[in-house]
């Protein structure tokens, strides 16, 4: 039974309150479990909302009643939209998007920069598909420190994992060389 598999995966609960990063993490973790247990679309709403507690549970009870009274069909997709509006508001999404737009490597290693880049890029919806991959590579490259940018820039690498790996190797070699001398 899907419910048993879902609960055996130890899904996190979500209490609510003002915790945008916690809300985002909770949603990602629950959806990861849904994929892992091959949860049918029709059961996601019941299983996911079962993990809401305290303030979040009260919020959902009220939101569900409003939807029921309006005669609206309630799906997991509708829940997610409402959940994100409530717990990951637009001003926070805009701030994360601007943080991504302004992101540069600075003193971070390439590995740290790439991790931060991946974390924030999900808030920037333009990097989907083949055209998005090219733009993503250009944005990443433009944020690299100048010595790395010069080396990888002329190679015009437009495959993101390859770009990150080439940049990381150069960065690590460069740091090792500086530490040696």
C-alpha positions in Angstrom: 0.0 0.0 0.0 1.3 3.5 -0.9 0.5 4.9 2.5 2.7 2.3 4.2 5.6 2.9 1.9 5.2 6.6 2.3 5.3 6.4 6.1 8.2 4.0 6.0 10.2 6.6 4.1 9.9 8.8 7.2 8.5 11.9 5.6 9.1 15.2 7.5 6.3 17.1 9.1 5.8 20.8 8.6 4.7 23.0 11.4 4.2 26.2 9.5 5.2 29.6 10.9 7.5 32.0 8.9 10.2 29.6 7.6 10.5 30.0 3.8 13.6 27.8 3.5 12.0 25.2 5.7 8.8 25.2 3.6 10.8 24.8 0.4 12.8 22.0 1.9 9.7 20.2 3.3 8.0 20.3 -0.1 11.1 19.0 -1.9 11.5 16.2 0.6 7.8 15.1 0.4 7.9 15.2 -3.4 11.2 13.1 -3.4 9.4 10.5 -1.3 6.4 10.6 -3.7 8.8 9.7 -6.5 10.5 7.0 -4.5 7.3 5.2 -3.6 5.7 5.8 -7.0 2.8 7.7 -5.4 -0.2 8.1 -7.7 -1.2 11.7 -8.3 -4.6 11.1 -6.6 -3.0 10.2 -3.3 -0.4 12.9 -3.1 -2.8 15.5 -1.6 -3.9 13.2 1.2 -0.4 11.9 2.1 1.3 15.3 1.8 -1.2 17.3 3.9 -1.2 14.5 6.5 2.3 15.7 7.4 1.2 19.2 8.2 1.1 20.0 11.9 0.3 22.9 14.2 -0.1 26.3 12.4 0.3 24.7 8.9 -2.5 22.2 9.7 -4.8 24.9 10.8 -4.0 27.0 7.7 -4.7 24.0 5.4 -8.0 23.1 7.2 -9.2 26.7 6.6 -7.9 26.8 3.0 -9.4 23.4 2.2 -12.8 24.6 3.6 -12.7 27.7 1.4 -11.9 25.6 -1.7 -14.7 23.1 -0.8 -17.2 25.9 -0.3 -16.3 27.3 -3.7 -16.8 23.9 -5.3 -13.2 23.8 -6.5 -11.4 20.5 -7.2 -8.4 20.2 -4.9 -5.3 18.6 -6.3 -1.7 18.3 -5.1 -0.8 21.0 -7.7 -3.4 23.4 -6.3 -2.2 22.6 -2.8 1.5 23.3 -3.8 0.5 26.7 -5.3 -1.4 27.7 -2.2 1.4 26.4 0.1 4.1 28.3 -1.7 2.0 31.5 -1.7 1.5 31.1 2.0 5.0 29.9 3.1 7.3 31.0 0.4 5.9 34.3 -0.6 6.7 36.2 -3.8 8.9 38.8 -2.1 11.2 35.9 -0.9 11.2 34.3 -4.3 12.1 37.7 -5.8 14.9 38.1 -3.3 16.3 34.6 -4.1 16.0 35.4 -7.8 18.0 38.7 -7.4 20.5 36.8 -5.2 21.0 34.5 -8.2 21.2 37.2 -10.7 24.0 38.9 -8.7 25.8 35.7 -7.8 29.5 35.7 -8.5 32.3 33.3 -7.4 34.2 35.8 -5.4 36.3 33.9 -2.7 34.3 30.7 -3.0 35.8 27.6 -4.6 34.3 26.6 -7.9 32.6 23.7 -6.1 31.0 26.0 -3.6 30.0 28.5 -6.3 28.5 25.7 -8.4 26.5 24.4 -5.4 25.2 27.9 -4.6 24.5 28.5 -8.3 22.4 25.2 -8.5 20.6 26.1 -5.2 19.6 29.5 -6.4 19.0 28.7 -10.1 15.7 27.0 -9.3 14.3 30.4 -8.6 15.2 31.6 -12.1 12.8 29.8 -14.5 14.6 30.6 -17.7 17.1 27.8 -17.5 15.0 25.0 -18.9 15.7 22.9 -22.0 18.6 23.2 -24.5 18.4 27.0 -24.8 18.2 27.3 -21.0 21.3 25.2 -20.7 23.3 27.5 -22.9 22.1 30.6 -20.9 22.8 28.8 -17.7 26.4 28.1 -18.8 26.9 31.7 -19.9 25.6 33.0 -16.5 27.8 30.6 -14.6 30.9 31.5 -16.7 30.3 35.3 -16.2 30.3 34.8 -12.5 33.6 33.0 -12.4 36.8 34.8 -11.2 38.6 36.4 -14.1 41.5 33.9 -14.4 39.1 30.9 -14.6 36.7 32.8 -16.9 39.6 33.4 -19.3 40.5 29.8 -19.5 37.0 28.3 -19.8 35.5 31.2 -21.7 37.4 30.6 -24.9 36.4 26.9 -24.9 32.7 28.0 -25.2 31.5 25.0 -23.1 27.7 24.9 -23.2 27.2 21.7 -21.2 26.7 22.7 -17.6 28.3 19.7 -15.8 31.3 19.9 -18.2 31.7 23.6 -17.6 31.6 23.1 -13.8 34.1 20.2 -13.9 36.6 22.1 -16.1 36.3 25.2 -14.0 36.7 23.2 -10.7 39.8 21.3 -12.0 41.5 24.6 -12.9 40.5 26.2 -9.6 41.8 23.2 -7.5 45.0 23.1 -9.5 45.5 26.8 -9.2 44.9 26.7 -5.4 47.2 23.8 -5.0 49.9 25.6 -7.0 49.5 28.7 -4.8 49.7 26.7 -1.6 52.8 24.9 -2.9 54.7 28.2 -3.6 
